[in-house]
């Protein structure tokens, strides 16, 4: 029986990763590093902020001295200018979160900073649906390590096999399965392809998901890393 639900944020609840990719490309270009759209996508898509920052310092070494917090604030300004021009909420995903929250504890478990998660929660107006959220500052190793999901389960005192994770990336699926949890993967048409073979279920929209769609026990598969 499922006793808890954990949602990734970027790419799962909101279509934000495409904006972060472009924000990162523009920021690095302005700092003197000509990064192609494809390179920026590879750098950002499916990765937590600490990993993205580490990769950015390879292109602009001065960022390491400036520090992750300074870079976070600078990059966020680029992102916010892009976001102001469009809506990025994924209605089907948010509708599912609200539906599940009516009967089960729900949390956001993300590789984004706590500041950015809180901002997204406020924009989507889902704070009343969440038991808590977990961000990049709360655990040591990012996805595909299982740390973030294990922390979320520990907070609720729920066994991993009684948790279902909603993800959209290779690293996220690998993290969920490494934690011993169910994983439902969102594969939206027109978005960068991810390796999702480890997921228990793959959907192109989360709106129609039902808990009864899950198999009796979480599938155990060898999941790709990174």
N, CA, C and O of each residue as an XYZ file, in Angstrom:
904
protein
N       0.846     -1.206      0.000
C       0.000      0.000      0.000
C       0.882      1.257      0.000
O       1.827      1.354      0.782
N       0.573      2.199     -0.865
C       1.315      3.456     -0.917
C       0.929      4.336      0.269
O      -0.251      4.546      0.549
N       1.953      4.848      0.959
C       1.724      5.690      2.133
C       2.299      7.088      1.995
O       2.059      7.938      2.853
N       3.064      7.348      0.920
C       3.640      8.682      0.720
C       3.972      8.879     -0.747
O       4.270      7.924     -1.465
N       3.916     10.148     -1.189
C       4.184     10.498     -2.584
C       5.208     11.629     -2.636
O       5.074     12.635     -1.939
N       6.226     11.451     -3.467
C       7.285     12.443     -3.598
C       7.386     12.909     -5.050
O       7.526     12.098     -5.965
N       7.312     14.225     -5.246
C       7.385     14.807     -6.584
C       8.700     15.542     -6.788
O       9.100     16.353     -5.952
N       9.367     15.261     -7.890
C      10.430     16.130     -8.374
C       9.780     17.458     -8.774
O       8.566     17.527     -8.965
N      10.592     18.508     -8.900
C      10.045     19.820     -9.253
C      10.277     20.159    -10.730
O       9.336     20.184    -11.524
N      11.527     20.416    -11.084
C      11.848     20.893    -12.424
C      11.664     19.784    -13.460
O      12.304     18.735    -13.387
N      10.788     20.034    -14.413
C      10.490     19.059    -15.447
C       9.343     18.130    -15.107
O       8.828     17.429    -15.978
N       8.940     18.120    -13.843
C       7.855     17.242    -13.401
C       6.617     18.039    -13.011
O       5.520     17.749    -13.488
N       6.778     19.028    -12.161
C       5.662     19.893    -11.778
C       5.628     21.182    -12.595
O       4.568     21.770    -12.810
N       6.793     21.604    -13.041
C       6.830     22.796    -13.881
C       7.885     22.611    -14.971
O       8.899     21.942    -14.775
N       7.618     23.218    -16.111
C       8.486     23.071    -17.272
C       9.603     24.100    -17.194
O       9.759     24.943    -18.077
N      10.376     24.013    -16.119
C      11.364     25.041    -15.816
C      12.744     24.746    -16.370
O      13.542     25.663    -16.564
N      13.036     23.480    -16.627
C      14.408     23.154    -17.021
C      14.807     23.805    -18.345
O      15.961     24.197    -18.523
N      13.862     23.921    -19.264
C      14.207     24.565    -20.531
C      14.598     26.027    -20.299
O      15.443     26.567    -21.012
N      13.982     26.662    -19.305
C      14.337     28.042    -18.995
C      15.680     28.118    -18.287
O      16.473     29.024    -18.543
N      15.936     27.159    -17.387
C      17.240     27.135    -16.714
C      18.359     26.888    -17.711
O      19.446     27.450    -17.577
N      18.104     26.050    -18.711
C      19.106     25.799    -19.744
C      19.455     27.092    -20.464
O      20.630     27.425    -20.620
N      18.434     27.821    -20.902
C      18.677     29.059    -21.635
C      19.291     30.121    -20.727
O      20.166     30.871    -21.160
N      18.841     30.194    -19.471
C      19.420     31.148    -18.528
C      20.901     30.859    -18.307
O      21.723     31.774    -18.264
N      21.230     29.585    -18.170
C      22.626     29.200    -17.969
C      23.469     29.543    -19.185
O      24.582     30.053    -19.056
N      22.933     29.261    -20.368
C      23.668     29.579    -21.602
C      23.931     31.072    -21.707
O      25.046     31.488    -22.023
N      22.911     31.878    -21.443
C      23.077     33.328    -21.555
C      24.045     33.862    -20.502
O      24.873     34.727    -20.787
N      23.931     33.340    -19.291
C      24.813     33.811    -18.220
C      26.272     33.478    -18.524
O      27.140     34.340    -18.391
N      26.551     32.241    -18.931
C      27.925     31.853    -19.229
C      28.463     32.626    -20.432
O      29.638     32.991    -20.464
N      27.602     32.874    -21.418
C      28.026     33.663    -22.572
C      28.418     35.062    -22.140
O      29.432     35.591    -22.596
N      27.622     35.670    -21.263
C      27.935     37.006    -20.763
C      29.201     37.032    -19.918
O      29.845     38.072    -19.773
N      29.553     35.866    -19.357
C      30.789     35.774    -18.571
C      31.987     35.359    -19.432
O      33.069     35.091    -18.909
N      31.787     35.309    -20.754
C      32.898     35.061    -21.654
C      33.064     33.633    -22.119
O      34.036     33.319    -22.807
N      32.125     32.748    -21.755
C      32.200     31.348    -22.180
C      31.085     31.080    -23.179
O      29.914     31.039    -22.801
N      31.427     30.899    -24.430
C      30.432     30.655    -25.470
C      29.979     29.202    -25.392
O      30.663     28.309    -25.893
N      28.837     28.965    -24.770
C      28.297     27.620    -24.574
C      27.126     27.415    -25.531
O      26.224     28.250    -25.594
N      27.136     26.331    -26.261
C      26.068     26.054    -27.213
C      24.796     25.636    -26.480
O      24.867     25.197    -25.332
N      23.640     25.764    -27.119
C      22.401     25.285    -26.499
C      22.487     23.811    -26.101
O      21.999     23.420    -25.041
N      23.111     22.995    -26.958
C      23.227     21.569    -26.652
C      24.100     21.338    -25.425
O      23.788     20.486    -24.593
N      25.189     22.087    -25.306
C      26.076     21.943    -24.152
C      25.382     22.410    -22.875
O      25.537     21.797    -21.819
N      24.622     23.489    -22.976
C      23.892     23.982    -21.804
C      22.838     22.975    -21.365
O      22.628     22.762    -20.171
N      22.177     22.358    -22.343
C      21.176     21.337    -22.020
C      21.819     20.158    -21.298
O      21.286     19.673    -20.299
N      22.942     19.703    -21.792
C      23.644     18.591    -21.166
C      24.083     18.944    -19.748
O      24.089     18.089    -18.862
N      24.444     20.192    -19.540
C      24.910     20.662    -18.243
C      23.790     20.709    -17.209
O      24.005     20.395    -16.039
N      22.612     21.096    -17.640
C      21.519     21.405    -16.715
C      20.509     20.274    -16.572
O      20.095     19.942    -15.461
N      20.115     19.687    -17.684
C      18.934     18.829    -17.686
C      19.128     17.579    -16.827
O      20.029     16.777    -17.071
N      18.256     17.426    -15.809
C      18.285     16.250    -14.967
C      19.308     16.290    -13.851
O      19.490     15.292    -13.153
N      19.994     17.433    -13.657
C      21.037     17.522    -12.639
C      20.647     18.489    -11.526
O      19.902     19.442    -11.751
N      21.154     18.234    -10.331
C      20.953     19.137     -9.195
C      21.837     20.362     -9.309
O      22.793     20.381    -10.085
N      21.510     21.399     -8.523
C      22.199     22.680     -8.651
C      23.685     22.565     -8.327
O      24.493     23.197     -9.009
N      24.080     21.797     -7.330
C      25.496     21.691     -6.997
C      26.286     21.095     -8.162
O      27.426     21.489     -8.407
N      25.687     20.154     -8.873
C      26.343     19.564    -10.047
C      26.431     20.574    -11.184
O      27.454     20.670    -11.863
N      25.358     21.323    -11.385
C      25.362     22.342    -12.436
C      26.439     23.385    -12.147
O      27.193     23.768    -13.041
N      26.509     23.839    -10.905
C      27.500     24.849    -10.541
C      28.919     24.332    -10.777
O      29.762     25.052    -11.311
N      29.182     23.094    -10.381
C      30.513     22.519    -10.584
C      30.882     22.511    -12.059
O      32.027     22.788    -12.418
N      29.911     22.192    -12.918
C      30.173     22.176    -14.352
C      30.368     23.598    -14.883
O      31.192     23.815    -15.771
N      29.627     24.556    -14.356
C      29.779     25.947    -14.788
C      31.174     26.476    -14.489
O      31.731     27.250    -15.268
N      31.743     26.055    -13.349
C      33.088     26.529    -12.992
C      34.148     26.016    -13.961
O      35.220     26.611    -14.068
N      33.870     24.925    -14.666
C      34.805     24.429    -15.682
C      34.861     25.384    -16.864
O      35.896     25.521    -17.516
N      33.746     26.038    -17.134
C      33.687     26.984    -18.243
C      34.145     28.374    -17.821
O      34.783     29.088    -18.594
N      33.815     28.752    -16.594
C      34.221     30.058    -16.059
C      34.859     29.818    -14.686
O      34.159     29.867    -13.675
N      36.162     29.560    -14.627
C      36.824     29.234    -13.362
C      36.632     30.285    -12.267
O      36.661     29.951    -11.082
N      36.436     31.545    -12.646
C      36.273     32.603    -11.641
C      35.057     32.370    -10.755
O      34.996     32.898     -9.644
N      34.093     31.592    -11.225
C      32.887     31.340    -10.434
C      33.214     30.585     -9.145
O      32.536     30.757     -8.132
N      34.237     29.762     -9.186
C      34.610     28.998     -7.993
C      34.998     29.934     -6.863
O      34.644     29.696     -5.708
N      35.728     31.006     -7.189
C      36.135     31.975     -6.169
C      34.961     32.839     -5.729
O      34.864     33.222     -4.564
N      34.077     33.141     -6.666
C      32.912     33.961     -6.326
C      31.946     33.197     -5.432
O      31.251     33.790     -4.607
N      31.904     31.880     -5.600
C      31.095     31.045     -4.721
C      29.733     30.706     -5.290
O      29.202     31.410     -6.148
N      29.180     29.607     -4.791
C      27.914     29.098     -5.315
C      26.756     30.032     -5.013
O      25.825     30.128     -5.812
N      26.787     30.727     -3.877
C      25.655     31.591     -3.528
C      25.582     32.817     -4.435
O      24.500     33.221     -4.859
N      26.737     33.404     -4.727
C      26.769     34.556     -5.632
C      26.306     34.158     -7.025
O      25.536     34.877     -7.663
N      26.781     33.007     -7.493
C      26.380     32.524     -8.808
C      24.894     32.200     -8.841
O      24.217     32.467     -9.834
N      24.387     31.623     -7.753
C      22.960     31.311     -7.669
C      22.120     32.566     -7.875
O      21.173     32.566     -8.662
N      22.468     33.622     -7.171
C      21.696     34.867     -7.271
C      21.777     35.462     -8.677
O      20.784     35.957     -9.212
N      22.974     35.406     -9.267
C      23.144     35.983    -10.604
C      22.371     35.191    -11.644
O      21.696     35.771    -12.494
N      22.465     33.873    -11.582
C      21.774     33.039    -12.558
C      20.266     33.125    -12.379
O      19.520     33.107    -13.358
N      19.815     33.219    -11.134
C      18.374     33.303    -10.879
C      17.775     34.535    -11.563
O      16.648     34.484    -12.056
N      18.519     35.628    -11.594
C      18.010     36.839    -12.240
C      17.773     36.599    -13.726
O      16.787     37.083    -14.282
N      18.665     35.858    -14.371
C      18.478     35.507    -15.784
C      17.228     34.638    -15.944
O      16.412     34.860    -16.839
N      17.097     33.658    -15.070
C      15.948     32.750    -15.128
C      14.632     33.499    -14.926
O      13.659     33.262    -15.642
N      14.610     34.390    -13.962
C      13.367     35.096    -13.654
C      12.919     35.982    -14.807
O      11.719     36.150    -15.023
N      13.859     36.548    -15.547
C      13.481     37.357    -16.708
C      12.825     36.483    -17.773
O      11.869     36.911    -18.419
N      13.322     35.280    -17.962
C      12.714     34.364    -18.932
C      11.356     33.875    -18.450
O      10.413     33.787    -19.237
N      11.249     33.559    -17.172
C      10.005     33.021    -16.625
C       8.887     34.047    -16.646
O       7.715     33.690    -16.768
N       9.237     35.309    -16.529
C       8.221     36.361    -16.509
C       7.436     36.424    -17.811
O       6.340     36.982    -17.863
N       8.012     35.842    -18.866
C       7.371     35.927    -20.178
C       6.495     34.729    -20.495
O       5.877     34.697    -21.560
N       6.418     33.736    -19.606
C       5.656     32.529    -19.938
C       5.205     31.798    -18.673
O       5.792     31.966    -17.604
N       4.161     30.990    -18.810
C       3.720     30.125    -17.711
C       4.412     28.776    -17.849
O       4.453     28.211    -18.942
N       4.954     28.257    -16.756
C       5.701     27.003    -16.832
C       5.069     25.882    -15.999
O       5.606     24.776    -15.952
N       3.952     26.150    -15.352
C       3.281     25.110    -14.567
C       2.762     24.005    -15.483
O       2.205     24.292    -16.542
N       2.940     22.741    -15.083
C       2.404     21.600    -15.812
C       1.074     21.221    -15.154
O       1.073     20.580    -14.104
N      -0.047     21.604    -15.749
C      -1.353     21.449    -15.094
C      -1.674     20.022    -14.687
O      -2.191     19.799    -13.592
N      -1.377     19.043    -15.551
C      -1.687     17.656    -15.221
C      -0.946     17.166    -13.998
O      -1.498     16.430    -13.180
N       0.312     17.576    -13.872
C       1.123     17.159    -12.733
C       0.628     17.794    -11.440
O       0.535     17.132    -10.407
N       0.312     19.077    -11.508
C      -0.180     19.765    -10.310
C      -1.544     19.219     -9.901
O      -1.830     19.090     -8.711
N      -2.384     18.899    -10.877
C      -3.695     18.317    -10.570
C      -3.528     16.980     -9.858
O      -4.269     16.682     -8.921
N      -2.563     16.170    -10.292
C      -2.314     14.895     -9.627
C      -1.811     15.113     -8.207
O      -2.260     14.437     -7.281
N      -0.894     16.039     -8.028
C      -0.388     16.323     -6.686
C      -1.527     16.695     -5.752
O      -1.591     16.206     -4.624
N      -2.416     17.550     -6.208
C      -3.544     17.961     -5.367
C      -4.457     16.768     -5.051
O      -4.938     16.629     -3.926
N      -4.687     15.929     -6.029
C      -5.564     14.773     -5.829
C      -4.963     13.798     -4.815
O      -5.666     13.307     -3.932
N      -3.678     13.520     -4.940
C      -3.028     12.591     -4.016
C      -2.936     13.177     -2.610
O      -3.057     12.456     -1.619
N      -2.720     14.494     -2.531
C      -2.575     15.139     -1.230
C      -3.861     15.105     -0.407
O      -3.834     15.341      0.801
N      -4.971     14.814     -1.051
C      -6.237     14.738     -0.326
C      -6.284     13.522      0.588
O      -7.083     13.486      1.525
N      -5.427     12.508      0.327
C      -5.494     11.296      1.138
C      -4.134     10.788      1.612
O      -4.070      9.865      2.425
N      -3.035     11.385      1.108
C      -1.699     10.903      1.454
C      -0.754     12.079      1.694
O      -0.963     13.160      1.142
N       0.290     11.879      2.516
C       1.299     12.933      2.635
C       2.080     13.059      1.331
O       2.482     12.060      0.735
N       2.286     14.294      0.900
C       2.976     14.587     -0.351
C       4.105     15.569     -0.059
O       3.938     16.503      0.725
N       5.260     15.349     -0.698
C       6.397     16.252     -0.550
C       7.061     16.470     -1.892
O       6.980     15.622     -2.782
N       7.719     17.609     -2.034
C       8.575     17.861     -3.189
C       9.994     17.502     -2.794
O      10.478     17.930     -1.746
N      10.662     16.717     -3.629
C      12.042     16.298     -3.386
C      12.835     16.673     -4.626
O      12.689     16.043     -5.674
N      13.670     17.691     -4.512
C      14.272     18.314     -5.685
C      15.757     18.565     -5.500
O      16.266     18.601     -4.380
N      16.442     18.740     -6.628
C      17.839     19.150     -6.602
C      17.995     20.652     -6.666
O      19.122     21.148     -6.677
N      16.904     21.388     -6.707
C      16.952     22.845     -6.706
C      17.185     23.369     -5.297
O      17.050     22.629     -4.323
N      17.536     24.646     -5.193
C      17.730     25.252     -3.880
C      16.385     25.404     -3.174
O      15.333     25.449     -3.812
N      16.439     25.481     -1.868
C      15.205     25.650     -1.102
C      14.511     26.962     -1.467
O      13.282     27.026     -1.484
N      15.279     27.996     -1.755
C      14.689     29.280     -2.159
C      13.860     29.109     -3.420
O      12.723     29.575     -3.491
N      14.439     28.428     -4.430
C      13.732     28.269     -5.696
C      12.538     27.337     -5.570
O      11.527     27.526     -6.247
N      12.647     26.330     -4.707
C      11.506     25.444     -4.485
C      10.361     26.206     -3.836
O       9.210     26.077     -4.252
N      10.675     26.998     -2.818
C       9.629     27.759     -2.136
C       8.965     28.739     -3.093
O       7.748     28.921     -3.063
N       9.768     29.366     -3.938
C       9.211     30.305     -4.913
C       8.253     29.592     -5.873
O       7.190     30.116     -6.208
N       8.647     28.387     -6.309
C       7.793     27.615     -7.217
C       6.503     27.180     -6.530
O       5.430     27.211     -7.133
N       6.613     26.778     -5.275
C       5.431     26.385     -4.507
C       4.443     27.548     -4.415
O       3.236     27.374     -4.585
N       4.978     28.724     -4.146
C       4.118     29.904     -4.045
C       3.451     30.213     -5.387
O       2.270     30.557     -5.427
N       4.191     30.095     -6.470
C       3.641     30.385     -7.792
C       2.547     29.393     -8.181
O       1.540     29.763     -8.784
N       2.763     28.122     -7.822
C       1.773     27.093     -8.168
C       0.647     27.014     -7.148
O      -0.349     26.326     -7.374
N       0.798     27.713     -6.028
C      -0.206     27.758     -4.965
C      -0.544     26.355     -4.451
O      -1.710     25.966     -4.378
N       0.507     25.608     -4.098
C       0.314     24.229     -3.625
C       0.859     24.022     -2.211
O       0.963     22.888     -1.743
N       1.203     25.110     -1.536
C       1.761     24.983     -0.197
C       0.866     24.230      0.768
O       1.352     23.516      1.645
N      -0.435     24.387      0.609
C      -1.380     23.729      1.508
C      -1.460     22.227      1.260
O      -2.051     21.498      2.057
N      -0.863     21.755      0.150
C      -0.910     20.332     -0.195
C       0.318     19.568      0.294
O       0.329     18.337      0.261
N       1.342     20.275      0.743
C       2.627     19.644      1.012
C       2.887     19.443      2.498
O       2.609     20.314      3.322
N       3.428     18.270      2.815
C       3.871     18.006      4.186
C       5.186     18.728      4.454
O       5.414     19.208      5.565
N       6.054     18.810      3.442
C       7.354     19.478      3.524
C       7.975     19.439      2.137
O       7.388     18.900      1.198
N       9.182     20.022      2.013
C       9.935     19.841      0.784
C      11.409     19.668      1.126
O      11.879     20.119      2.170
N      12.122     19.009      0.228
C      13.543     18.725      0.392
C      14.288     19.361     -0.773
O      13.944     19.141     -1.934
N      15.316     20.155     -0.457
C      16.094     20.831     -1.485
C      17.561     20.467     -1.426
O      17.983     19.663     -0.596
N      18.337     21.071     -2.322
C      19.744     20.707     -2.499
C      20.567     20.872     -1.223
O      21.545     20.152     -1.024
N      20.185     21.808     -0.358
C      20.955     22.039      0.862
C      20.727     20.961      1.924
O      21.456     20.913      2.915
N      19.741     20.108      1.733
C      19.316     19.186      2.781
C      20.019     17.837      2.759
O      19.866     17.057      3.699
N      20.781     17.539      1.720
C      21.428     16.232      1.632
C      22.777     16.397      0.939
O      23.027     17.399      0.270
N      23.637     15.405      1.108
C      25.012     15.525      0.617
C      25.148     15.177     -0.860
O      25.727     15.942     -1.632
N      24.618     14.030     -1.251
C      24.803     13.548     -2.616
C      23.502     13.678     -3.406
O      22.447     13.206     -2.984
N      23.607     14.334     -4.570
C      22.426     14.535     -5.402
C      22.076     13.312     -6.225
O      22.822     12.334     -6.266
N      20.931     13.384     -6.877
C      20.494     12.317     -7.761
C      21.577     12.076     -8.822
O      22.106     13.048     -9.362
N      21.925     10.835     -9.139
C      21.196      9.579     -8.955
C      21.394      8.880     -7.611
O      20.872      7.781     -7.420
N      22.130      9.480     -6.674
C      22.201      8.907     -5.334
C      20.814      8.961     -4.702
O      20.041      9.871     -5.003
N      20.484      8.010     -3.837
C      19.126      7.942     -3.269
C      18.918      8.822     -2.051
O      17.834      8.809     -1.469
N      19.931      9.590     -1.646
C      19.892     10.311     -0.368
C      18.646     11.155     -0.165
O      18.043     11.134      0.908
N      18.256     11.907     -1.204
C      17.135     12.835     -1.042
C      15.832     12.093     -0.771
O      15.032     12.528      0.057
N      15.615     10.991     -1.455
C      14.377     10.242     -1.258
C      14.393      9.466      0.050
O      13.358      9.317      0.699
N      15.559      8.974      0.436
C      15.670      8.305      1.737
C      15.377      9.287      2.868
O      14.713      8.943      3.846
N      15.878     10.512      2.722
C      15.610     11.545      3.729
C      14.118     11.828      3.827
O      13.580     11.955      4.927
N      13.450     11.926      2.687
C      12.016     12.207      2.686
C      11.231     11.090      3.362
O      10.315     11.354      4.141
N      11.587      9.845      3.068
C      10.898      8.711      3.698
C      11.154      8.693      5.199
O      10.249      8.409      5.983
N      12.389      8.996      5.601
C      12.727      9.024      7.027
C      11.928     10.098      7.757
O      11.500      9.890      8.893
N      11.725     11.243      7.112
C      10.958     12.319      7.738
C       9.541     11.872      8.086
O       8.963     12.313      9.079
N       8.995     10.992      7.253
C       7.623     10.523      7.466
C       7.573      9.202      8.223
O       6.501      8.774      8.652
N       8.724      8.553      8.390
C       8.733      7.243      9.029
C       8.042      6.190      8.187
O       7.377      5.298      8.714
N       8.202      6.297      6.872
C       7.542      5.388      5.927
C       8.584      4.523      5.238
O       9.643      5.020      4.853
N       8.299      3.240      5.077
C       9.198      2.331      4.386
C       9.318      2.731      2.917
O       8.318      3.132      2.321
N      10.503      2.638      2.312
C      10.674      3.024      0.912
C       9.697      2.335     -0.041
O       9.198      2.971     -0.969
N       9.421      1.072      0.168
C       8.536      0.333     -0.737
C       7.099      0.817     -0.676
O       6.275      0.418     -1.499
N       6.784      1.683      0.300
C       5.447      2.253      0.416
C       5.395      3.683     -0.121
O       4.427      4.408      0.110
N       6.461      4.084     -0.849
C       6.538      5.436     -1.403
C       6.531      5.382     -2.923
O       7.093      4.463     -3.520
N       5.897      6.361     -3.546
C       5.936      6.491     -4.997
C       6.527      7.851     -5.347
O       6.142      8.878     -4.788
N       7.466      7.835     -6.279
C       8.168      9.032     -6.725
C       7.720      9.376     -8.139
O       7.542      8.491     -8.976
N       7.539     10.664     -8.399
C       7.208     11.145     -9.738
C       8.405     11.944    -10.242
O       8.781     12.952     -9.644
N       8.999     11.494    -11.338
C      10.252     12.036    -11.852
C      10.177     12.222    -13.357
O       9.230     11.784    -14.008
N      11.208     12.890    -13.903
C      11.251     13.059    -15.361
C      12.638     12.825    -15.937
O      12.817     12.930    -17.150
N      13.631     12.508    -15.097
C      14.996     12.405    -15.593
C      15.621     11.051    -15.308
O      15.167     10.316    -14.431
N      16.661     10.731    -16.052
C      17.420      9.504    -15.833
C      17.937      9.442    -14.405
O      17.793      8.427    -13.725
N      18.544     10.547    -13.956
C      19.109     10.577    -12.609
C      18.028     10.434    -11.545
O      18.233      9.762    -10.534
N      16.880     11.064    -11.770
C      15.795     10.986    -10.795
C      15.220      9.597    -10.678
O      14.956      9.121     -9.574
N      15.022      8.937    -11.816
C      14.519      7.563    -11.791
C      15.523      6.655    -11.088
O      15.142      5.824    -10.263
N      16.805      6.814    -11.416
C      17.836      5.997    -10.774
C      17.849      6.201     -9.272
O      18.012      5.242     -8.519
N      17.677      7.445     -8.823
C      17.671      7.738     -7.388
C      16.481      7.082     -6.700
O      16.624      6.500     -5.625
N      15.310      7.176     -7.316
C      14.109      6.580     -6.729
C      14.245      5.072     -6.601
O      13.898      4.492     -5.573
N      14.760      4.434     -7.668
C      14.895      2.984     -7.642
C      16.003      2.548     -6.685
O      15.884      1.505     -6.042
N      17.075      3.329     -6.583
C      18.137      3.014     -5.629
C      17.629      3.111     -4.195
O      18.139      2.437     -3.300
N      16.615      3.961     -3.984
C      16.008      4.091     -2.656
C      14.999      2.985     -2.384
O      14.497      2.873     -1.265
N      14.691      2.166     -3.385
C      13.737      1.070     -3.214
C      12.291      1.484     -3.321
O      11.414      0.833     -2.753
N      12.023      2.576     -4.053
C      10.677      3.121     -4.151
C      10.068      2.855     -5.521
O      10.780      2.557     -6.480
N       8.743      2.967     -5.604
C       8.078      3.012     -6.898
C       8.515      4.292     -7.608
O       8.833      5.291     -6.963
N       8.529      4.253     -8.931
C       8.817      5.467     -9.686
C       7.931      5.539    -10.921
O       7.890      4.614    -11.731
N       7.223      6.656    -11.047
C       6.442      6.962    -12.239
C       7.175      8.081    -12.960
O       7.407      9.148    -12.391
N       7.540      7.837    -14.216
C       8.325      8.799    -14.979
C       7.446      9.561    -15.966
O       6.588      8.982    -16.632
N       7.675     10.856    -16.045
C       6.982     11.715    -16.991
C       7.884     11.918    -18.203
O       8.990     12.444    -18.074
N       7.422     11.508    -19.368
C       8.174     11.674    -20.617
C       7.339     12.525    -21.559
O       6.550     12.000    -22.344
N       7.511     13.826    -21.482
C       6.698     14.738    -22.277
C       7.221     14.837    -23.703
O       8.427     14.964    -23.917
N       6.323     14.779    -24.677
C       6.740     14.934    -26.076
C       7.427     16.273    -26.289
O       7.006     17.296    -25.748
N       8.500     16.254    -27.090
C       9.192     17.483    -27.412
C      10.245     17.904    -26.418
O      10.883     18.941    -26.596
N      10.444     17.107    -25.358
C      11.473     17.430    -24.379
C      12.648     16.468    -24.542
O      12.470     15.376    -25.082
N      13.850     16.848    -24.087
C      15.024     15.983    -24.266
C      14.771     14.576    -23.748
O      14.278     14.388    -22.637
N      15.114     13.598    -24.564
C      14.880     12.198    -24.195
C      15.741     11.804    -23.010
O      16.909     12.185    -22.924
N      15.157     11.039    -22.096
C      15.858     10.527    -20.929
C      15.751      9.002    -20.917
O      14.827      8.435    -21.499
N      16.699      8.347    -20.252
C      16.658      6.904    -20.099
C      15.780      6.589    -18.887
O      16.179      6.813    -17.744
N      14.584      6.068    -19.153
C      13.590      5.873    -18.095
C      13.218      4.410    -17.911
O      12.183      4.102    -17.319
N      14.052      3.507    -18.413
C      13.716      2.089    -18.377
C      13.554      1.547    -16.962
O      12.879      0.537    -16.764
N      14.160      2.199    -15.981
C      14.051      1.704    -14.611
C      12.732      2.029    -13.941
O      12.443      1.503    -12.866
N      11.918      2.890    -14.554
C      10.660      3.309    -13.923
C       9.625      2.189    -13.943
O       9.644      1.328    -14.823
N       8.729      2.211    -12.969
C       7.628      1.245    -12.917
C       6.565      1.572    -13.955
O       5.835      0.692    -14.411
N       6.484      2.850    -14.325
C       5.458      3.308    -15.260
C       5.972      4.581    -15.922
O       6.557      5.429    -15.249
N       5.765      4.728    -17.220
C       6.153      5.929    -17.958
C       4.918      6.513    -18.627
O       4.212      5.811    -19.351
N       4.651      7.807    -18.386
C       3.467      8.482    -18.913
C       3.868      9.773    -19.600
O       4.893     10.364    -19.257
N       3.076     10.220    -20.565
C       3.358     11.504    -21.197
C       2.583     12.642    -20.541
O       2.748     13.803    -20.915
N       1.744     12.314    -19.569
C       1.003     13.303    -18.776
C       0.604     12.601    -17.492
O       0.124     11.468    -17.526
N       0.796     13.263    -16.357
C       0.497     12.616    -15.071
C      -0.962     12.748    -14.658
O      -1.375     12.164    -13.657
N      -1.740     13.501    -15.407
C      -3.107     13.805    -14.988
C      -3.949     12.559    -14.748
O      -4.749     12.521    -13.813
N      -3.777     11.547    -15.582
C      -4.641     10.379    -15.483
C      -4.116      9.269    -14.593
O      -4.727      8.204    -14.517
N      -2.999      9.492    -13.920
C      -2.413      8.431    -13.105
C      -3.324      8.029    -11.945
O      -3.954      8.870    -11.304
N      -3.375      6.712    -11.694
C      -4.089      6.165    -10.545
C      -3.143      5.232     -9.789
O      -2.341      4.531    -10.406
N      -3.231      5.219     -8.479
C      -2.367      4.343     -7.691
C      -2.537      2.884     -8.098
O      -1.597      2.097     -7.993
N      -3.734      2.518     -8.562
C      -3.989      1.144     -8.987
C      -3.185      0.765    -10.229
O      -3.098     -0.414    -10.573
N      -2.593      1.759    -10.910
C      -1.784      1.470    -12.093
C      -0.438      0.849    -11.736
O       0.221      0.264    -12.596
N      -0.025      0.972    -10.484
C       1.282      0.473    -10.070
C       1.264     -1.048     -9.917
O       0.227     -1.624     -9.590
N       2.406     -1.703    -10.152
C       2.484     -3.152     -9.918
C       2.423     -3.447     -8.419
O       2.540     -2.525     -7.612
N       2.240     -4.724     -8.026
C       2.107     -5.061     -6.602
C       3.312     -4.657     -5.763
O       3.157     -4.267     -4.605
N       4.513     -4.746     -6.336
C       5.726     -4.335     -5.628
C       6.587     -3.512     -6.581
O       6.479     -3.665     -7.797
N       7.446     -2.638     -6.040
C       8.313     -1.845     -6.925
C       9.205     -2.741     -7.761
O       9.754     -3.725     -7.265
N       9.346     -2.397     -9.031
C      10.225     -3.154     -9.910
C      11.682     -2.940     -9.497
O      12.069     -1.837     -9.113
N      12.467     -3.981     -9.577
C      13.885     -3.883     -9.277
C      14.626     -4.040    -10.591
O      14.617     -5.107    -11.204
N      15.276     -2.948    -11.017
C      16.002     -2.964    -12.283
C      17.335     -2.260    -12.108
O      17.496     -1.395    -11.247
N      18.269     -2.645    -12.931
C      19.552     -1.926    -12.943
C      19.336     -0.615    -13.665
O      18.999     -0.595    -14.849
N      19.529      0.483    -12.947
C      19.257      1.792    -13.516
C      20.550      2.470    -13.930
O      21.556      2.337    -13.233
N      20.553      3.199    -15.053
C      21.733      3.940    -15.467
C      22.047      5.041    -14.478
O      21.141      5.556    -13.824
N      23.274      5.403    -14.356
C      23.702      6.453    -13.427
C      24.000      7.726    -14.209
O      24.492      7.687    -15.337
N      23.685      8.867    -13.569
C      24.033     10.143    -14.159
C      23.057     10.617    -15.214
O      23.243     11.688    -15.791
